[in-house]
C-alpha cells in the first residue's frame, strides 16, 4: 500500500470516528477504500492496527460507540478477505454445504451484516463462533430475538444461557415435541434456512444452507416467527 492510500484510509477512519457513529455513506466509502486490499496482507494489517489505535484513543470518552465502530471496521476488513458473495448482502440466492465451514461462514456473515433485526429460530446453538456474532449484533443495537427448544438449553456445550445472560431476548418451546427449525430472518429482508444446525458438530455432517431474499418467502417465515414468539411468550 502506498503512502497516498494510507493517508486516505487514515483520514476516512478518523472522520468516521469523530462523532462516534458510522453513517451509511461513511461505511460505503470505507468499504470502497478497503476492498482493493483483498490481496494485500500488509495493507489489511495496517487498517486493523490503525482502527485499534484510533479506538483506544476514543474509548475512554465514548466506550460503547468506539467498540461498535471498531467492530464495523473489523468486519470491513474481514469482507475484503472473504467477500460476502456467498450469502452476503445480495438479492441473488446463495447456498453452502458441509462438511466444512462454508455454512458457518455464511451464517456469521449474515449476522455481521444485520443492520436492524435478526429473528433466529433454531433447535439449539452450541457453536461459540455463531454465538459471538449473535451477541455482537445485540450489543451494537440490532433487535435480536431467539427462539429455541427448551430441552436443549441445558445440554453440555449449549450457548443459550450465555446469550440470555448477555440480554438477548429468548423464548423457549415448552412442549414435549421439539421445536426443530433452523432458520433466521435478517432485517426482514433475507432468510437463512436449511438442514444445518447451529452447532460445531454440524461442520462435520452432510448439511445444506440457503440464503435468499424472495419477499413473499421471507414474509411467510417472518410471520411464522411472530406466531411462535407469541405462542411461547
For each residue, the residues with C-beta under 8 A, 3 or more apart:
1: 5 6 37 40 42 43 46
2: 5 6
3: 6 7
4: 7 8
5: 1 2 8 9 33 43
6: 1 2 3 9 10 46
7: 3 4 10 11
8: 4 5 11 12 33
9: 5 6 12 13 30 33 34 46 47 50
10: 6 7 13 14 50
11: 7 8 14 15
12: 8 9 15 16 26 29 30 33
13: 9 10 16 17 30 47 50 51 54 73
14: 10 11 17 18 54
15: 11 12 18 26
16: 12 13 22 23 26 30 69
17: 13 14 20 54 55 58 66 69
18: 14 15
19:
20: 17 58 62 65 66 69
21: 65 69
22: 16 26 27 30 69 72
23: 16 26 27
24: 27 28
25: 28 29
26: 12 15 16 22 23 29 30
27: 22 23 24 30 31 72 76
28: 24 25 31 32
29: 12 25 26 32 33
30: 9 12 13 16 22 26 27 33 34 73 76
31: 27 28 34 35 76 79
32: 28 29 35
33: 5 8 9 12 29 30 36
34: 9 30 31 37 44 47 76 77 79 80
35: 31 32 38 79 80
36: 33 40
37: 1 34 40 43 44 47 80
38: 35 80 81 83
39:
40: 1 36 37 43 44
41: 44 45
42: 1 45 46
43: 1 5 37 40 46 47
44: 34 37 40 41 47 48 77 80 81
45: 41 42 48 49
46: 1 6 9 42 43 49 50
47: 9 13 34 37 43 44 50 51 73 76 77
48: 44 45 51 52 73 74 77
49: 45 46 52 53
50: 9 10 13 46 47 53 54
51: 13 47 48 54 55 70 73 74 77
52: 48 49 55 56 70
53: 49 50 56 57
54: 13 14 17 50 51 57 58
55: 17 51 52 58 59 66 67 69 70
56: 52 53 59
57: 53 54
58: 17 20 54 55 61 62 65 66 69
59: 55 56 62 63 66 67
60: 63
61: 58
62: 20 58 59 65 66
63: 59 60 66 67
64: 67 68
65: 20 21 58 62 68 69
66: 17 20 55 58 59 62 63 69 70
67: 55 59 63 64 70 71 139
68: 64 65 71 72 139 140 141
69: 16 17 20 21 22 55 58 65 66 72 73
70: 51 52 55 66 67 73 74
71: 67 68 74 75 136 140
72: 22 27 68 69 75 76 140
73: 13 30 47 48 51 69 70 76 77
74: 48 51 70 71 77 78
75: 71 72 78 79 112 113
76: 27 30 31 34 47 72 73 79 80
77: 34 44 47 48 51 73 74 80 81
78: 74 75 81 82 112
79: 31 34 35 75 76 82 83 84 88 109
80: 34 35 37 38 44 76 77 83
81: 38 44 77 78
82: 78 79 105 109
83: 38 79 80 88
84: 79 87 88 89 90 109 113
85: 88 90 94
86: 94 95 96 102 105 106
87: 84 94 96 105 106 107 109 110 192 209 211
88: 79 83 84 85 94 109 110 113
89: 84 113
90: 84 85 94 213
91: 213
92: 212
93: 210 211 212 213 214
94: 85 86 87 88 90 106 210 211 212
95: 86 194 208 209 210 211
96: 86 87 102 103 105 106 196 208 209
97: 100 102 103 206 207 208 209
98: 101 102 103 104 196 202 203 204 205 206 207 208
99: 203 204 205 206
100: 97 103 203
101: 98 104 105 203
102: 86 96 97 98 105 106 209
103: 96 97 98 100 106 107 194 196 202 203 207 208 209
104: 98 101 107 108 127 129 130 202 203
105: 82 86 87 96 101 102 108 109
106: 86 87 94 96 102 103 109 110 192 209 211
107: 87 103 104 110 111 130 133 184 192 196 198 209
108: 104 105 111 112 129 130 133
109: 79 82 84 87 88 105 106 112 113
110: 87 88 106 107 113 114 184 186 190 192 211
111: 107 108 114 118 130 133 134 136 137 186
112: 75 78 108 109 133 136 137
113: 75 84 88 89 109 110 186
114: 110 111 117 118 137 142 144 186 187
115: 142 187
116: 142 143 187 188
117: 114 142 143 144 145 185 186 187 188
118: 111 114 134 137 142 143 144 145 184 185 186 187
119: 144 145 147 184 185 222 225 229
120: 134 144 145 146 147 184
121: 146 147 148 179 181 182 183 184 224 225 228
122: 125 146 147 148 181 182 183 184 197 198
123: 148 149 152 178 179 180 181 182 197 198
124: 148 149 152 153 155 158 160 197 198 199
125: 122 130 131 134 146 148 158 159 160 163 198 199
126: 155 157 158 159 198 199 200 201
127: 104 130 131 159 198 199 200 202 203
128: 131 132 159 200
129: 104 108 132 133
130: 104 107 108 111 125 127 133 134 159 198
131: 125 127 128 134 135 159 162 163
132: 128 129 135 136
133: 107 108 111 112 129 130 136 137
134: 111 118 120 125 130 131 137 138 144 146 163 168
135: 131 132 138 139 162 163 166 168
136: 71 111 112 132 133 139 140
137: 111 112 114 118 133 134 140 142 144
138: 134 135 142 144 163 166 167 168
139: 67 68 135 136 166
140: 68 71 72 136 137
141: 68
142: 114 115 116 117 118 137 138
143: 116 117 118
144: 114 117 118 119 120 134 137 138 168 169
145: 117 118 119 120 168 169 170 171 225 229
146: 120 121 122 125 134 160 163 168 169 170 171
147: 119 120 121 122 170 171 172 173 179 181 225 228 229 232
148: 121 122 123 124 125 152 153 160 170 171 172 173 179
149: 123 124 152 153 172 173 178 179 180
150: 153 172 173 174 179
151: 178
152: 123 124 148 149 155 158 160
153: 124 148 149 150 158 160 161 172
154: 158 161
155: 124 126 152 158
156:
157: 126 199 200
158: 124 125 126 152 153 154 155 161
159: 125 126 127 128 130 131 162 163
160: 124 125 146 148 152 153 163 164 170
161: 153 154 158 164 165
162: 131 135 159 165 166
163: 125 131 134 135 138 146 159 160 166 168 170
164: 160 161 167 168 170
165: 161 162
166: 135 138 139 162 163
167: 138 164
168: 134 135 138 144 145 146 163 164
169: 144 145 146
170: 145 146 147 148 160 163 164
171: 145 146 147 148 228 229 232 233
172: 147 148 149 150 153 232
173: 147 148 149 150 177 178 179 228 232
174: 150 232
175: 179
176:
177: 173
178: 123 149 151 173
179: 121 123 147 148 149 150 173 175 228
180: 123 149
181: 121 122 123 147
182: 121 122 123 193 194 195 196 197 198
183: 121 122 191 192 193 221 225
184: 107 110 118 119 120 121 122 191 192 193
185: 117 118 119 188 190 191 192 218 221 222 225
186: 110 111 113 114 117 118 189 190 191 192
187: 114 115 116 117 118 190
188: 116 117 185 218 222
189: 186 213 218
190: 110 185 186 187 211 212 213 218
191: 183 184 185 186 210 211 212 213 214 217 218 221
192: 87 106 107 110 183 184 185 186 209 210 211
193: 182 183 184 209 210 221
194: 95 103 182 207 208 209 210
195: 182 207 208 209
196: 96 98 103 107 182 202 207 208 209
197: 122 123 124 182 201 202 205 207
198: 107 122 123 124 125 126 127 130 182 202
199: 124 125 126 127 157 202
200: 126 127 128 157 203
201: 126 197 204 205
202: 98 103 104 127 196 197 198 199 205 207
203: 98 99 100 101 103 104 127 200
204: 98 99 201
205: 98 99 197 201 202
206: 97 98 99
207: 97 98 103 194 195 196 197 202
208: 95 96 97 98 103 194 195 196
209: 87 95 96 97 102 103 106 107 192 193 194 195 196
210: 93 94 95 191 192 193 194
211: 87 93 94 95 106 110 190 191 192
212: 92 93 94 190 191 217
213: 90 91 93 189 190 191 218
214: 93 191 217 218
215: 218 219
216: 219 220
217: 191 212 214 220 221
218: 185 188 189 190 191 213 214 215 221 222
219: 215 216 222 223
220: 216 217 223 224
221: 183 185 191 193 217 218 224 225
222: 119 185 188 218 219 225 226
223: 219 220 226 227
224: 121 220 221 227 228
225: 119 121 145 147 183 185 221 222 228 229
226: 222 223 229 230
227: 223 224 230 231
228: 121 147 171 173 179 224 225 231 232
229: 119 145 147 171 225 226 232 233
230: 226 227 233
231: 227 228
232: 147 171 172 173 174 228 229
233: 171 229 230
